Structures are given as structure tokens and as C-alpha cells.
Amino acid sequence: MRVAELMQTTLKTISADATVAEAVDTLTEAQVSALPVLDRTGRAVGIVSTRDVLRAESMCVSPKMRERLFEETLVLEIMEPWAGTIDPDATVREAAREMLYLNVPRLFVEFEGALVGVISQTDIVGAVATAAV
């Protein structure tokens, strides 16, 4: 089975200069745990996840710091750098190996430099559990 057959193609993204509050709203609305972060030219430069938000929030020692985090801090300041990607023609097994090697729960799928989807550990486990793989 190929990544293209299993990947999710409906992607929500966020701008690197969006606020953390905007990221939380987008994560919640899209019901996802991570978003690709795009620069002003539309190029993927990182990933912001619920884990990143929680890590940043845990550093806030006062309500004022917490308010500043959500209203003034940019996604660029808390995101993780762009991780590995995978080609849609790669096998699901190759995707699983790459996730294990990089220690990431998901890989974004790029085709000729364009972001076309995402495949997660959950997608792979679901396919294995239903004998699709």
C-alpha cells in the first residue's frame, strides 16, 4: 500500500506570524493535534502542535504571562522546525519506518515541493487493524 492511498488530504495550515491563540482556535476547529506552519511565501517552515502549546503554557508563571503567550506570542516562537516529509508514492511501511526513525507521530506528504497531505501513526494502525495493509 502506498502513502497516497492512506494519507489525509484535507490539510489546515497556519501562518508563522499567527498568534498562539489563533493556532489554538485552528487546532480546535480542525480537530487535529498539529498544523503545518507556512511562511509568507507559503513554504512550510515548521509544525505547531498541541504539545508545543502546552509546553509554552507550562512556562507561564502568572496570568499576565499566560495572556501574553496567547495574545502576543507568534506561532514562529513556539513551533518545531519542519520535520521530515515523505513522497505519496512511498510505501506505508517506509512511512512507518521514517516516523520511528524521526520519533514523530506524523509525516507530511510532499509532491514536487508542494504539501499534499499527512499520514499519521493512527492512520497506519487503523489500516493494519482493518487488514487494509
JOKA-V972732 format. One record per backbone hydrogen bond with DSSP energy under -1.0 kcal/mol. NH is the residue of the N-H (numbers start at 1). CO is the residue of the C=O. E is the energy in kcal/mol with one decimal. If there is no record, write none. Layout:
nh: {NH,NH}
co: {CO,CO}
e: {E,E}
This chain:
nh: {3,4,5,6,7,8,11,14,16,18,20,21,23,24,25,26,27,28,29,30,32,35,37,38,39,42,45,46,47,48,50,53,54,55,56,57,58,60,66,67,68,69,70,71,72,73,75,76,77,78,79,80,82,86,90,92,95,96,97,98,99,100,101,102,103,104,107,109,110,111,114,116,117,118,119,121,124,125,126,127,128,129,130,131,132,133}
co: {90,88,2,3,3,118,9,36,38,15,73,70,19,20,21,22,23,24,25,26,27,48,46,14,43,39,37,37,80,35,33,49,50,51,52,53,54,57,62,63,64,65,66,67,68,68,18,16,74,75,75,47,45,108,87,1,91,92,93,94,95,96,97,98,99,99,119,117,86,114,111,109,109,8,107,105,120,121,122,123,124,125,126,128,127,127}
e: {-2.9,-2.5,-1.3,-1.4,-2.7,-3.2,-1.1,-2.1,-2.5,-1.8,-1.8,-2.3,-2.0,-2.6,-2.2,-2.4,-3.0,-2.5,-2.8,-2.6,-1.7,-2.6,-3.3,-2.8,-2.6,-1.9,-3.2,-1.2,-2.3,-2.3,-2.2,-1.9,-2.7,-2.6,-2.3,-2.7,-2.1,-1.5,-2.2,-2.5,-2.4,-2.5,-2.1,-2.6,-2.6,-1.3,-2.8,-2.2,-1.7,-1.6,-2.0,-3.0,-1.3,-1.9,-1.7,-2.4,-2.0,-2.6,-2.4,-2.4,-2.4,-2.2,-2.8,-2.7,-1.2,-1.9,-2.8,-3.2,-2.0,-2.6,-1.9,-3.1,-1.3,-1.9,-2.6,-2.6,-1.9,-2.8,-2.5,-1.9,-2.4,-2.8,-1.5,-1.5,-2.7,-1.0}
